[in-house]
Amino acid sequence: MHAAASNAASAPAAVDTRGAGSSTAFLWRDPVVAASASWLVFLVLASFVLVYFTGHDGTANNLSRTYQPPSAEHWMGTDLLGRDVLTRLLKGAQISMLVGLIGATVSLVIGVTYGAVAAYVGGTVDNVMMRVVDILYSLPRLILVILVITFFDGYAREWVGSFRKFGLDPSAVRLCLLFISLGCIEWLTMARIVRGQVLVLKEAQYVQAARALGQSHAAILWLHILPQLRGLILIYLTLNVPVIILEESFLSFLGMGVQAPMASWGSLISESAKVINPISINWWLVVFPAVFLALTLMSLNFIGDALRDAWDPRSRK
């Protein structure tokens, strides 16, 4: 009892999202946030719409036009197989953003559920569950992802290959493993944050009233407590997306991420690093993917920080 009371007292106060609409409207006046949002909107439109109007498919080889610098026909040049870099870059954006969004969603579902249950049940269950989180925090997470991919990749490809006649593509196996493995290592922070908020909210008067009315624990948790955390959850979901995109890019750079014929920004940078040398500096192969990756990561972080400042007064200077 004493430990639970101490934890509740030291837990951060719940984020108050009342009036968040006006705060959110105000933050869009920030030129950095507006520029970040504009970049992300442009990237989504270009990746899912404009990519089909470039005049190139990004996969067809044209060995007579290898290593062409940026020109009117190929705005960002061509690669070692004569493929249009702009088209591959936009299609790679589809994969990178998809991995980031789905991976962050997986981490959100696991983290919110785990943290909420631990805090609401409390006692020994809470202590055991959070010690598990502490142990997982001490492990090198990217190494765990590499081990998971290495161990399950062969089995998953064999299983999917047996269903190929139903349209399942074995080349998508690595992508699905990335969704699951990256999402399953990035939920720890979300679990801790949600736990701290639930420790406070479960003692609120409206929660006590719901208990007195005989509502089930599940109903109280999912209908009365978690809806109060929607702003906080959105903030950390926004901040988690760039983390997962960066990790996927790093894994793809190492050859453990997205596999051909698919491409992501990380795999494009990896391919370019193999062919750049002091004699033939094909700068466009690495500069454009790196710039797109950097701009996207910074934009997502700027927006996430702005949302946190708008909805969490404790984070303001």
C-alpha positions in Angstrom: 0.0 0.0 0.0 2.8 2.4 0.9 4.7 1.6 -2.3 1.6 2.1 -4.4 0.8 5.4 -2.7 4.4 6.5 -3.2 4.3 5.6 -6.9 1.0 7.5 -7.4 2.4 10.5 -5.7 5.5 10.6 -7.8 3.7 9.9 -11.0 3.3 12.8 -13.5 0.0 14.6 -13.5 -2.4 13.6 -16.3 -2.2 15.6 -19.4 -5.2 17.9 -19.7 -6.4 18.1 -23.3 -9.2 20.5 -22.6 -8.5 23.6 -24.7 -6.1 21.6 -26.8 -7.9 22.7 -29.9 -7.0 26.3 -29.5 -3.4 25.4 -28.5 -3.1 23.2 -31.5 -4.4 25.9 -33.8 -1.9 28.3 -32.3 1.1 26.1 -32.8 0.4 25.8 -36.5 1.3 29.5 -36.7 4.9 28.6 -35.8 6.8 28.7 -39.2 8.9 25.7 -38.3 5.8 23.6 -37.5 4.0 24.9 -40.6 7.0 24.1 -42.8 7.3 20.6 -41.3 3.6 19.9 -41.9 3.9 21.2 -45.5 6.8 18.9 -46.2 5.0 15.9 -44.8 1.9 16.7 -46.8 3.9 17.1 -50.0 5.8 13.9 -49.3 2.6 11.9 -48.9 1.1 13.4 -52.1 4.3 12.8 -54.0 4.8 9.3 -52.8 1.3 8.0 -53.3 0.1 10.1 -56.2 2.8 12.0 -58.1 5.1 9.0 -58.3 2.8 7.5 -60.9 3.3 10.6 -63.2 7.1 10.6 -63.3 7.2 8.6 -66.6 9.3 5.9 -65.0 8.5 2.8 -63.0 11.7 2.7 -61.0 12.2 -1.0 -61.5 13.0 -1.4 -65.2 16.7 -1.7 -65.9 18.3 0.5 -68.6 21.9 -0.4 -68.7 22.5 2.2 -71.5 21.7 5.0 -69.0 23.5 4.0 -65.8 24.9 6.7 -63.5 23.3 9.6 -65.3 23.5 12.8 -63.3 20.3 14.9 -62.7 18.8 16.1 -65.9 15.5 17.2 -67.4 14.6 13.6 -68.1 15.8 12.2 -64.8 15.4 15.0 -62.2 17.5 13.1 -59.6 19.6 11.0 -62.0 19.8 7.3 -62.5 21.4 4.5 -60.5 23.8 1.6 -61.3 21.1 -0.2 -63.3 19.8 2.9 -65.1 16.7 3.2 -62.9 15.2 6.6 -62.2 16.3 7.7 -58.7 13.3 10.1 -58.1 10.8 7.3 -58.7 12.7 4.8 -56.5 13.0 7.5 -53.9 9.3 8.2 -53.8 8.5 4.5 -53.8 11.0 4.0 -51.0 9.1 6.7 -49.1 6.0 4.6 -49.2 7.9 1.7 -47.5 9.7 3.9 -45.0 6.5 5.7 -43.9 4.5 2.5 -43.9 7.1 0.8 -41.6 7.1 3.9 -39.3 3.3 4.2 -39.0 2.6 0.5 -38.6 5.5 -0.1 -36.3 4.5 2.9 -34.1 0.9 1.6 -34.0 2.1 -1.8 -32.9 4.2 -0.3 -30.2 1.2 2.0 -29.1 -1.2 -1.0 -28.8 1.3 -3.0 -26.8 2.6 -0.2 -24.6 -0.8 1.3 -23.8 -2.3 -2.0 -22.9 0.7 -3.2 -20.9 1.1 0.1 -18.9 -2.6 0.6 -18.3 -3.1 -3.0 -17.0 0.0 -2.8 -14.8 -1.0 0.5 -13.2 -4.7 -0.4 -12.8 -4.1 -3.8 -11.2 -1.3 -2.5 -9.1 0.5 -4.3 -6.3 2.7 -7.3 -7.1 1.4 -7.5 -10.6 2.5 -4.0 -11.3 5.9 -4.6 -9.7 6.6 -7.7 -11.7 5.4 -6.2 -15.0 7.5 -3.1 -14.6 10.6 -5.2 -13.7 10.1 -6.9 -17.0 10.2 -3.5 -18.7 13.4 -2.6 -16.8 15.0 -5.8 -17.9 14.0 -5.2 -21.6 15.3 -1.6 -21.3 18.7 -3.0 -20.4 19.0 -5.0 -23.6 20.3 -3.7 -26.9 17.1 -3.4 -28.8 18.4 -3.3 -32.3 20.4 -6.4 -31.6 17.2 -8.1 -30.6 15.5 -7.0 -33.8 18.4 -8.4 -35.9 18.2 -11.7 -33.9 14.4 -11.9 -34.5 14.7 -11.3 -38.2 17.6 -13.7 -38.6 15.8 -16.5 -36.7 12.3 -16.1 -38.1 13.1 -15.0 -41.7 13.7 -18.4 -43.1 10.7 -20.0 -41.4 8.4 -17.2 -42.5 9.6 -17.3 -46.1 9.1 -21.1 -46.2 5.6 -20.7 -44.7 4.6 -17.9 -47.0 6.0 -19.8 -50.0 3.7 -22.7 -49.4 0.8 -20.2 -49.9 2.2 -18.5 -52.9 -0.6 -19.8 -55.1 -3.0 -17.7 -53.0 -1.1 -14.5 -53.9 1.2 -14.2 -50.9 4.5 -12.7 -51.9 7.6 -14.1 -50.0 9.4 -10.8 -50.7 7.0 -9.1 -48.3 8.1 -11.4 -45.4 10.9 -9.2 -44.3 8.6 -6.2 -44.4 6.1 -7.9 -42.1 8.9 -8.9 -39.7 10.1 -5.3 -39.6 6.5 -4.2 -38.6 6.3 -6.7 -35.8 9.9 -6.6 -34.5 10.3 -2.8 -34.5 6.9 -2.3 -32.9 7.6 -4.9 -30.3 10.8 -3.2 -29.0 9.6 0.4 -29.0 6.6 0.0 -26.6 8.6 0.3 -23.4 8.6 4.1 -23.1 4.9 4.2 -23.9 4.2 1.6 -21.2 6.0 3.6 -18.5 4.3 6.9 -19.5 0.8 5.4 -19.6 1.4 3.6 -16.3 2.3 6.9 -14.6 -0.8 8.6 -15.9 -3.2 5.7 -15.0 -1.8 5.6 -11.4 -3.1 9.1 -11.0 -6.4 8.8 -12.9 -7.6 5.6 -11.3 -8.0 7.5 -8.0 -10.1 10.2 -9.6 -13.6 10.8 -8.3 -15.3 9.9 -11.6 -13.5 6.6 -11.6 -14.5 6.0 -8.0 -18.1 6.8 -9.0 -17.9 4.3 -11.8 -16.8 1.6 -9.4 -19.6 2.4 -7.1 -22.1 2.0 -9.9 -20.8 -1.5 -10.5 -19.0 -1.0 -13.8 -16.4 -3.7 -14.7 -12.7 -3.0 -14.4 -12.4 -3.3 -18.2 -15.1 -0.8 -18.8 -13.6 1.7 -16.3 -10.2 1.3 -17.9 -11.2 1.6 -21.6 -14.2 4.0 -21.3 -13.1 6.3 -18.5 -9.4 6.3 -18.0 -7.7 5.7 -21.4 -9.8 8.3 -23.3 -8.3 11.0 -21.0 -4.9 10.0 -22.4 -5.6 10.4 -26.0 -3.6 13.6 -26.3 -0.6 12.0 -24.6 -0.8 8.9 -26.7 -1.0 11.0 -29.9 2.1 12.9 -28.9 4.2 9.9 -28.3 2.9 8.1 -31.4 4.1 11.1 -33.4 7.5 11.0 -31.7 7.8 7.2 -32.2 7.3 7.2 -35.9 10.6 8.9 -36.8 12.4 6.6 -34.3 11.1 3.5 -36.1 11.8 5.0 -39.6 15.4 5.7 -38.5 15.8 2.2 -37.1 14.4 0.7 -40.3 16.8 2.8 -42.4 19.7 1.6 -40.3 18.7 -2.0 -40.5 18.2 -1.7 -44.3 21.6 0.0 -44.6 23.1 -3.1 -42.9 21.2 -5.4 -45.2 18.8 -6.6 -42.5 15.8 -4.5 -43.5 13.8 -4.1 -46.7 14.9 -6.5 -49.4 14.8 -6.2 -53.2 12.7 -5.7 -55.3 11.3 -3.4 -52.6 13.2 -0.3 -51.6 13.3 2.1 -48.6 15.4 5.1 -48.0 17.8 3.0 -45.9 18.3 0.4 -48.7 18.8 3.2 -51.3 21.5 4.7 -49.2 23.1 1.3 -48.7 23.1 0.7 -52.4 24.7 4.1 -53.1 27.4 3.6 -50.5 28.6 0.5 -52.3 29.2 2.3 -55.6 30.6 5.6 -54.5 34.3 5.9 -54.6 37.0 8.7 -55.1 37.1 7.9 -58.8 33.4 8.0 -59.5 31.5 10.2 -57.0 27.9 9.7 -58.0 26.8 12.1 -55.3 23.1 12.2 -56.3 22.7 8.5 -55.3 23.3 9.2 -51.6 22.5 13.0 -51.3 18.8 12.8 -52.3 17.8 9.8 -50.1 19.7 11.3 -47.2 18.1 14.7 -47.6 14.6 13.2 -47.8 15.3 11.0 -44.7 16.7 13.9 -42.7 13.9 16.3 -43.6 11.2 13.8 -42.8 12.7 12.8 -39.4 13.2 16.5 -38.4 9.6 17.4 -39.5 8.1 14.6 -37.5 10.1 15.5 -34.4 9.3 19.2 -34.7 5.5 18.4 -34.9 5.7 15.9 -32.1 7.6 18.4 -29.9 5.0 21.1 -30.8 2.1 18.9 -29.9 3.8 18.1 -26.6 4.2 21.8 -25.8 0.6 22.5 -26.7 -1.0 19.6 -24.7 1.5 19.2 -21.8 2.1 22.4 -19.9 4.8 20.7 -17.8 7.0 20.6 -20.9 7.0 24.3 -21.5 9.9 26.5 -20.4 
